[in-house]
Amino acid sequence: MTAPDARVRAVAPGDVPRVWELLRELAEYERLLAFLSGTPAMLEQALFGPGPRIEGLVAERGARIVGYALFHPVFGSFRTRWRMWLEDLYVQPSERGTGAGRMLMAELARIAVGRGWYAVDWEVLDWNAPALGFYQHLRAERIATDWHRYRLTGEALAALAGEAPAPDRR
C-alpha cells in the first residue's frame, strides 16, 4: 500500500549525498562494500556532468529520500532497439512493503515506454530472496540461465588496451 506522502521524482544535484548514503547501504547489503571505490563527487559527475551520463530517480516519504534507482540506455543489437539497464534499485529496509519500490519500478517502466525502449533489464544476486520475490511479484521474467558474466579490469584491462594500435589522427 502506498502512503499519500510518498512520491518518486528525478534525482537532483542536492540529493547526491543522500543517494550516496543509500548506495553505500546497498553495497553493504549485497556484501560488496569492498568494491565501493567511488565518491559522492564521482556519482554527481556521472549524473550531471558532461558526456555520457546515468539517470536517477529517488523515492521520498515526506521530506526524506528512502530509495533510489540509477539507470541508463543500452542498445540491443539483435532487435536494433534501445532498452533500459537498471543499475541499482534500493529501498531502505524500513520502507520495504510500503510501495516505494513499486513506485520506482512503475516510473522506470513509464520512462522506458515513453522513450520507445523495448525492455528494462537488471541483475539480482541469487541469494537475495526478498528482491527475487519483489521482482516476481511484478511479473518480471528471468531471462538468462546459461550466460556467464565476464569483466576486464585493472591490469588485464590495461594490458589488452596496450595491444590496440594508436588511433589514426589524420
Legacy VTK file of the C-alpha trace (Angstrom):
# vtk DataFile Version 3.0
C-alpha trace
ASCII
DATASET POLYDATA
POINTS 170 float
0.000 0.000 0.000
1.351 3.430 -0.939
1.076 6.176 1.639
-0.136 9.559 0.338
3.082 11.298 1.368
5.240 9.121 -0.914
6.408 10.213 -4.340
9.041 9.457 -6.980
10.944 12.158 -8.831
14.136 12.679 -10.819
17.269 12.911 -8.735
18.561 16.483 -8.246
22.147 17.603 -7.533
21.265 18.303 -3.904
20.139 14.668 -3.490
23.571 13.197 -4.246
24.829 12.982 -0.621
21.689 11.082 0.435
21.733 8.854 -2.646
25.399 8.087 -1.864
24.402 7.041 1.679
21.801 4.673 0.243
24.229 3.391 -2.401
26.650 2.552 0.401
23.848 0.744 2.260
23.169 -1.272 -0.905
26.849 -2.218 -1.246
26.871 -3.330 2.375
23.620 -5.295 1.996
24.933 -7.044 -1.126
28.216 -7.863 0.661
30.091 -5.833 -1.961
31.395 -2.985 0.183
34.977 -3.906 -0.765
34.145 -2.882 -4.345
32.804 0.551 -3.391
35.625 2.746 -4.701
33.738 5.792 -5.995
32.856 9.006 -4.225
29.808 11.239 -3.998
31.585 13.689 -6.344
32.064 10.932 -8.918
28.382 9.993 -8.649
27.398 13.629 -9.131
29.622 13.827 -12.224
28.053 10.634 -13.616
24.564 12.063 -13.082
25.041 15.710 -14.040
28.428 16.135 -15.757
29.212 16.389 -19.446
29.378 13.378 -21.727
27.638 10.046 -21.212
25.543 10.035 -18.059
23.376 7.842 -15.944
19.944 8.959 -14.818
18.400 8.605 -11.425
15.150 8.619 -9.525
14.509 8.997 -5.825
11.578 7.833 -3.730
10.602 10.199 -0.952
8.340 9.771 2.016
7.610 13.162 3.452
10.831 15.111 3.026
13.102 12.051 3.376
14.635 10.120 0.473
14.023 6.428 1.237
15.079 4.807 -2.030
16.692 5.380 -5.376
17.165 3.927 -8.840
20.048 4.502 -11.281
19.617 3.595 -14.950
20.925 4.175 -18.456
20.086 3.157 -22.027
21.628 0.075 -23.626
21.393 -0.767 -27.297
20.101 -4.248 -28.168
21.812 -5.068 -31.459
19.648 -8.088 -32.347
16.496 -6.007 -32.051
18.216 -2.789 -33.149
16.318 -1.030 -30.383
17.136 0.544 -27.071
16.334 -0.858 -23.667
16.895 0.388 -20.125
19.587 -1.039 -17.875
18.627 -0.696 -14.218
21.964 -0.468 -12.440
20.625 -0.024 -8.910
17.267 -0.200 -7.206
17.367 0.219 -3.458
14.761 0.962 -0.824
15.703 1.193 2.831
14.642 -1.908 4.780
12.242 0.090 6.982
10.421 1.295 3.832
10.078 -2.055 2.094
6.480 -3.115 1.696
5.257 0.494 1.646
5.051 0.761 -2.137
8.231 2.821 -2.594
9.951 0.118 -4.666
6.893 -0.455 -6.813
6.595 3.306 -7.383
10.238 3.437 -8.524
9.717 0.481 -10.876
6.492 1.971 -12.237
8.273 5.236 -13.043
11.136 3.340 -14.698
8.571 1.459 -16.799
6.829 4.730 -17.713
10.146 6.237 -18.840
11.056 3.155 -20.887
7.656 3.020 -22.618
7.679 6.771 -23.205
11.073 6.587 -24.898
10.091 3.619 -27.040
12.547 1.271 -25.326
11.601 -2.386 -25.541
12.611 -3.611 -22.079
14.012 -2.882 -18.649
16.825 -5.268 -17.677
18.760 -5.749 -14.446
20.588 -8.329 -12.374
19.847 -9.608 -8.904
22.016 -11.747 -6.671
20.757 -15.332 -6.444
20.678 -15.288 -2.621
18.599 -12.079 -2.377
15.236 -13.736 -1.716
13.358 -10.507 -0.859
14.406 -8.900 -4.163
13.640 -12.060 -6.133
10.172 -12.167 -4.602
9.590 -8.479 -5.299
10.553 -8.829 -8.973
8.461 -11.975 -9.399
5.502 -10.123 -7.896
5.975 -7.501 -10.643
5.784 -10.373 -13.186
9.398 -9.871 -14.253
10.896 -12.875 -16.016
14.307 -14.386 -15.509
15.910 -14.263 -18.937
19.425 -15.641 -18.557
20.068 -19.055 -17.089
23.081 -20.158 -19.091
25.099 -16.976 -19.562
28.378 -16.276 -17.819
29.235 -12.737 -16.839
32.778 -11.513 -17.511
34.653 -8.330 -16.731
38.002 -6.853 -17.777
39.525 -4.566 -15.168
42.814 -3.456 -13.661
45.998 -4.914 -15.110
44.211 -7.191 -17.579
42.264 -4.243 -18.981
45.380 -2.084 -19.251
47.384 -4.892 -20.881
44.738 -5.518 -23.524
44.369 -1.782 -24.195
48.117 -1.674 -24.737
47.732 -4.115 -27.643
45.498 -1.733 -29.598
47.244 0.411 -32.206
47.267 4.150 -31.633
44.277 5.850 -33.278
44.889 7.306 -36.712
44.623 11.075 -36.170
44.869 12.211 -39.781
LINES 1 171
170 0 1 2 3 4 5 6 7 8 9 10 11 12 13 14 15 16 17 18 19 20 21 22 23 24 25 26 27 28 29 30 31 32 33 34 35 36 37 38 39 40 41 42 43 44 45 46 47 48 49 50 51 52 53 54 55 56 57 58 59 60 61 62 63 64 65 66 67 68 69 70 71 72 73 74 75 76 77 78 79 80 81 82 83 84 85 86 87 88 89 90 91 92 93 94 95 96 97 98 99 100 101 102 103 104 105 106 107 108 109 110 111 112 113 114 115 116 117 118 119 120 121 122 123 124 125 126 127 128 129 130 131 132 133 134 135 136 137 138 139 140 141 142 143 144 145 146 147 148 149 150 151 152 153 154 155 156 157 158 159 160 161 162 163 164 165 166 167 168 169
